[in-house]
Amino acid sequence: MAQASADQEGEKYRKDVRKSWRRLVWWSRVKEHEEVLGEDVTKLCVFGSGSFGTAIATILAKKYAKARVMVVARSEEVVARINEDHRNPRYLSDYELPPNVVATLDAREALEGCQYIVHAIPVQASTSFLNKVKQHVPRNVPVVSVSKGLEVGTGLTMHQVLQRALGDAQPLVALSGPSFAKEVMEGLPTNLVAAAEEEAHATAVQQLFASPSLRVNTTKDVVGVEIGGALKNVVAIAAGIVDGLGLGNNALSALVAQGTAEIRWLAVRMGAESSTITGVAGVGDIMLTSFVNLSRNRTVGVRLGKGEALEDILSSTTQVRRKIRDTQCALSRCRAEIGGLAWGSY
């Protein structure tokens, strides 16, 4: 009886928390636009069928049930399983996808008549992908990047990669923040930041995504949002190493705090606003990736700290290899920006 009573109290508490979060989300005052926007949205395009691309397609399809959400995939198997079984066989396969999520191998088909494009292709594969599809991308359609990291060889951010491929006139928005794909997929409360050089583009993306489970802030600080999302991987791997070595919580907290301070210093040097790094897209993302076991970056660090060979870790999954490459590129960009300063000497 006591356990049943405790379970009931726990469920009531969770419902109260969800209700409070719902009120908080709508504080962004986009609800007044929802009905008009909902009627207008008829087709959306998502580049990429990985974890986050699948999660984003799902939340958009649920919000806009009358719209087609086209996912551009590269595997015939993935396309067939999404369209026939409404499941992605490779990522988040335990979750059923809404029936209005439609997969295709043909980017032109997905782009024709779409009103927004979500770019969820890994950074290191983006240039090759964009070069193949850019002739089909409508020039007035906003491209929302949810990919985090810096391009190996150039050190470019995702915004710069998109700008190089699609031209300066293409409306671009970076959407970032603490967001595990699994929790987004489950509709758990999440807070992201939409960053664009033109405020109107960020506001439009805010209205597109905002829901009872997803709050979206806006900013013009594209550099801060993208650098925060890219460099948090370095801190997260280091945090995992600390845990793997068994150095304790004191050391872990100190490392993450110092790493955050160094990211802020570097981001400001690159033209970002300090407040962006101390906000959701900076500290929020760093904390999630550094402290939570769902983080692949942190997991890599833990395995390294416990003595596992890097080669073995790299061979375990493609996603892990991408994370290491992203981190190596981030460190190279840091060294270039510092220009010889000893790391942490400021």
MOLINCOR-V707864 format. One record per residue. N is the residue number from 1. PHI is phi in degrees with one decimal (none if undefined). Layout:
BEGIN
n=N phi=PHI
n=N phi=PHI
END
This chain:
BEGIN
n=1 phi=none
n=2 phi=-62.2
n=3 phi=-65.9
n=4 phi=-62.5
n=5 phi=-64.1
n=6 phi=-64.3
n=7 phi=-63.9
n=8 phi=-64.5
n=9 phi=-64.4
n=10 phi=-63.6
n=11 phi=-66.3
n=12 phi=-62.2
n=13 phi=-61.8
n=14 phi=-62.8
n=15 phi=-64.6
n=16 phi=-63.4
n=17 phi=-65.2
n=18 phi=-62.3
n=19 phi=-64.6
n=20 phi=-64.4
n=21 phi=-63.0
n=22 phi=-59.2
n=23 phi=-64.8
n=24 phi=-64.1
n=25 phi=-59.2
n=26 phi=-75.3
n=27 phi=-61.2
n=28 phi=-68.4
n=29 phi=61.2
n=30 phi=-101.6
n=31 phi=-61.5
n=32 phi=-63.2
n=33 phi=-96.4
n=34 phi=-61.1
n=35 phi=-64.2
n=36 phi=-64.9
n=37 phi=-63.0
n=38 phi=-59.5
n=39 phi=-68.8
n=40 phi=-80.3
n=41 phi=-80.6
n=42 phi=-120.9
n=43 phi=-153.5
n=44 phi=-127.4
n=45 phi=-123.2
n=46 phi=-119.1
n=47 phi=-84.8
n=48 phi=110.0
n=49 phi=-115.5
n=50 phi=-76.2
n=51 phi=-58.5
n=52 phi=-75.6
n=53 phi=-61.3
n=54 phi=-65.4
n=55 phi=-65.5
n=56 phi=-65.0
n=57 phi=-59.5
n=58 phi=-66.7
n=59 phi=-68.1
n=60 phi=-70.5
n=61 phi=-65.6
n=62 phi=-71.0
n=63 phi=-72.4
n=64 phi=-114.6
n=65 phi=-64.8
n=66 phi=-90.2
n=67 phi=-93.8
n=68 phi=-92.7
n=69 phi=-108.8
n=70 phi=-91.3
n=71 phi=-106.6
n=72 phi=-88.0
n=73 phi=-113.2
n=74 phi=-112.8
n=75 phi=-115.7
n=76 phi=-61.2
n=77 phi=-63.1
n=78 phi=-62.8
n=79 phi=-59.7
n=80 phi=-63.7
n=81 phi=-69.6
n=82 phi=-65.0
n=83 phi=-75.6
n=84 phi=-95.6
n=85 phi=-103.8
n=86 phi=58.9
n=87 phi=-143.9
n=88 phi=-90.3
n=89 phi=-69.3
n=90 phi=-107.3
n=91 phi=-133.3
n=92 phi=51.0
n=93 phi=-68.9
n=94 phi=-76.4
n=95 phi=-105.8
n=96 phi=-80.1
n=97 phi=-91.1
n=98 phi=-59.5
n=99 phi=-65.4
n=100 phi=-88.5
n=101 phi=-88.0
n=102 phi=-123.1
n=103 phi=-97.0
n=104 phi=-154.1
n=105 phi=-90.2
n=106 phi=-97.7
n=107 phi=-63.4
n=108 phi=-62.2
n=109 phi=-61.6
n=110 phi=-69.1
n=111 phi=-82.5
n=112 phi=-62.4
n=113 phi=78.9
n=114 phi=-77.0
n=115 phi=-105.6
n=116 phi=-143.6
n=117 phi=-120.3
n=118 phi=-106.4
n=119 phi=-96.8
n=120 phi=-120.5
n=121 phi=-83.1
n=122 phi=-52.3
n=123 phi=-53.6
n=124 phi=-68.6
n=125 phi=-102.1
n=126 phi=-70.6
n=127 phi=-60.3
n=128 phi=-60.4
n=129 phi=-64.0
n=130 phi=-64.2
n=131 phi=-63.0
n=132 phi=-81.6
n=133 phi=-112.6
n=134 phi=-61.2
n=135 phi=-68.1
n=136 phi=-99.4
n=137 phi=-78.4
n=138 phi=-61.7
n=139 phi=-70.0
n=140 phi=-102.5
n=141 phi=-91.6
n=142 phi=-64.2
n=143 phi=-107.9
n=144 phi=-104.3
n=145 phi=-92.6
n=146 phi=-114.6
n=147 phi=-87.1
n=148 phi=-117.0
n=149 phi=136.6
n=150 phi=-121.2
n=151 phi=-75.8
n=152 phi=-63.7
n=153 phi=97.1
n=154 phi=-114.9
n=155 phi=73.2
n=156 phi=-74.1
n=157 phi=-76.4
n=158 phi=-62.3
n=159 phi=-59.5
n=160 phi=-69.4
n=161 phi=-62.8
n=162 phi=-64.9
n=163 phi=-63.8
n=164 phi=-63.9
n=165 phi=-81.3
n=166 phi=-103.9
n=167 phi=97.0
n=168 phi=-67.1
n=169 phi=-79.6
n=170 phi=-69.3
n=171 phi=-65.8
n=172 phi=-125.8
n=173 phi=-136.9
n=174 phi=-97.6
n=175 phi=-117.8
n=176 phi=-147.3
n=177 phi=146.0
n=178 phi=-70.4
n=179 phi=-156.8
n=180 phi=-72.5
n=181 phi=-57.2
n=182 phi=-61.1
n=183 phi=-74.0
n=184 phi=-61.3
n=185 phi=-59.5
n=186 phi=-81.6
n=187 phi=75.8
n=188 phi=-76.7
n=189 phi=-55.6
n=190 phi=-141.4
n=191 phi=-124.6
n=192 phi=-119.0
n=193 phi=-126.1
n=194 phi=-99.3
n=195 phi=-118.9
n=196 phi=-150.2
n=197 phi=-66.0
n=198 phi=-103.9
n=199 phi=-57.3
n=200 phi=-61.3
n=201 phi=-68.1
n=202 phi=-64.3
n=203 phi=-65.4
n=204 phi=-63.1
n=205 phi=-69.3
n=206 phi=-56.7
n=207 phi=-67.4
n=208 phi=-64.5
n=209 phi=-96.0
n=210 phi=-58.9
n=211 phi=-154.0
n=212 phi=-58.8
n=213 phi=-109.5
n=214 phi=-135.6
n=215 phi=-96.5
n=216 phi=-125.0
n=217 phi=-88.7
n=218 phi=-127.1
n=219 phi=-158.4
n=220 phi=-98.2
n=221 phi=-85.7
n=222 phi=-65.1
n=223 phi=-60.3
n=224 phi=-61.3
n=225 phi=-64.9
n=226 phi=-74.8
n=227 phi=-69.1
n=228 phi=-59.1
n=229 phi=-69.8
n=230 phi=-82.8
n=231 phi=-83.9
n=232 phi=-62.5
n=233 phi=-62.3
n=234 phi=-63.8
n=235 phi=-64.0
n=236 phi=-64.2
n=237 phi=-64.9
n=238 phi=-63.0
n=239 phi=-62.5
n=240 phi=-63.9
n=241 phi=-61.7
n=242 phi=-58.0
n=243 phi=-66.1
n=244 phi=-62.1
n=245 phi=-81.8
n=246 phi=71.3
n=247 phi=-82.6
n=248 phi=97.6
n=249 phi=-73.5
n=250 phi=-60.6
n=251 phi=-64.7
n=252 phi=-61.6
n=253 phi=-63.2
n=254 phi=-63.3
n=255 phi=-63.6
n=256 phi=-65.3
n=257 phi=-63.7
n=258 phi=-67.2
n=259 phi=-60.9
n=260 phi=-64.2
n=261 phi=-62.3
n=262 phi=-70.9
n=263 phi=-63.2
n=264 phi=-62.1
n=265 phi=-60.3
n=266 phi=-66.4
n=267 phi=-61.2
n=268 phi=-64.0
n=269 phi=-60.4
n=270 phi=-89.4
n=271 phi=108.5
n=272 phi=-83.0
n=273 phi=-92.3
n=274 phi=-57.3
n=275 phi=-65.1
n=276 phi=-66.6
n=277 phi=-71.7
n=278 phi=-86.3
n=279 phi=-105.4
n=280 phi=-60.6
n=281 phi=-75.3
n=282 phi=-108.2
n=283 phi=-57.2
n=284 phi=-58.0
n=285 phi=-70.4
n=286 phi=-62.4
n=287 phi=-62.5
n=288 phi=-60.0
n=289 phi=-73.0
n=290 phi=-86.5
n=291 phi=-109.6
n=292 phi=-107.0
n=293 phi=-67.9
n=294 phi=-68.3
n=295 phi=-72.0
n=296 phi=-68.0
n=297 phi=-61.9
n=298 phi=-62.7
n=299 phi=-62.2
n=300 phi=-58.4
n=301 phi=-62.7
n=302 phi=-59.7
n=303 phi=-64.7
n=304 phi=-64.1
n=305 phi=-62.6
n=306 phi=-84.6
n=307 phi=100.2
n=308 phi=-72.4
n=309 phi=-68.3
n=310 phi=-58.7
n=311 phi=-60.6
n=312 phi=-68.4
n=313 phi=-66.2
n=314 phi=-63.9
n=315 phi=-81.6
n=316 phi=-73.3
n=317 phi=-149.4
n=318 phi=-64.3
n=319 phi=-62.7
n=320 phi=-65.1
n=321 phi=-59.5
n=322 phi=-63.4
n=323 phi=-62.9
n=324 phi=-64.7
n=325 phi=-62.8
n=326 phi=-59.4
n=327 phi=-67.9
n=328 phi=-60.8
n=329 phi=-66.3
n=330 phi=-60.8
n=331 phi=-65.2
n=332 phi=-63.5
n=333 phi=-64.7
n=334 phi=-60.3
n=335 phi=-61.6
n=336 phi=-65.4
n=337 phi=-71.7
n=338 phi=-69.5
n=339 phi=63.7
n=340 phi=101.3
n=341 phi=-62.5
n=342 phi=-65.8
n=343 phi=-60.7
n=344 phi=90.8
n=345 phi=-76.5
n=346 phi=-75.4
END
